[in-house]
Amino acid sequence: MNSAEGRIRGYIRGLEEALSSIKILKEDVKVHEVLENVKAYLDDARYYLEKGDLFTSLTCVAYGEGLLDCLRALGYVSYEWAKYRLKRPKVLVAGTFDILHPGHIYILRKAWELGRVYVVIARDVNVERFKGRKPIIPERQRLELIRNIKWVHEAVLGDKSDIIRSVELLQPDIILLGPDQPIKEEELHRELVKRGLNPKIIKLEERSQEYPLSSTQKIINRIIHEYKEHEPS
């Protein structure tokens, strides 16, 4: 059984257990109609899984889960998802994200492919301390931009004095490092272990080559060049 099939079987089992433990809080004929639809989606998910159509099976079980969650949110039913219910890994990405460019989008998309993305935005004081210059874009504006990228589940500002503090708070399963981040995986791993943390550390080996201006410094250099070329005499 491959990993995708195993995950789908886990989702199906979770939906089965949720249905078996459900309690109806408000009697309404529409509630029972929706629950019948959930059971139908569950049957379809089992059927398509056995036929080897993993995509359709997953779609069916997702519809069933969504209907149940809506009923619970409206206060019509009560149930708990099983503790073993499968979840996407929590992936942490940290960086300055100054002058948003395709390189940023590339690493966030890669992180999303690994799991649910949490981004730590470097504070202004830390950017100046580590890079020797102030960021172009203030931290609150950088935070707002990253929060609104579709690949990102949540974004927060980092700690001003302890850059590992955010890792302790978010408890990621994976840390994804960009190709230009100077920190070494071995050093980061040692520091995390000291604090009782052991996420998997992955470093992207190469940056996106699709667009020419895929770094903040390249954009800054281009602006300076264009300004000098067209500076009024």
Number of C-alpha atoms within 10 A of each C-alpha: 5 6 8 12 18 11 15 22 20 15 22 25 18 21 22 17 14 18 20 10 11 15 13 15 12 12 10 10 8 9 17 12 10 15 17 13 16 24 16 15 21 25 16 18 28 20 14 17 19 12 10 11 13 18 14 15 25 24 16 22 28 20 16 23 21 13 17 24 16 12 16 18 11 9 12 16 18 18 16 12 16 14 7 10 13 14 10 12 14 20 27 28 21 22 16 23 23 21 16 17 15 17 21 21 18 17 20 25 17 14 26 21 13 15 19 20 27 24 25 23 24 24 23 20 14 20 19 13 11 9 10 9 12 14 21 12 15 12 21 13 11 22 23 12 14 23 17 12 14 12 20 19 17 16 22 18 18 23 15 13 10 9 15 14 15 19 20 13 8 15 16 21 18 21 23 20 22 22 14 12 11 8 11 10 14 10 9 12 15 12 13 17 11 9 12 9 16 17 18 13 16 13 14 14 9 9 16 15 11 10 10 11 16 19 20 19 12 12 16 14 12 13 12 12 12 11 11 10 9 8 9 6 3
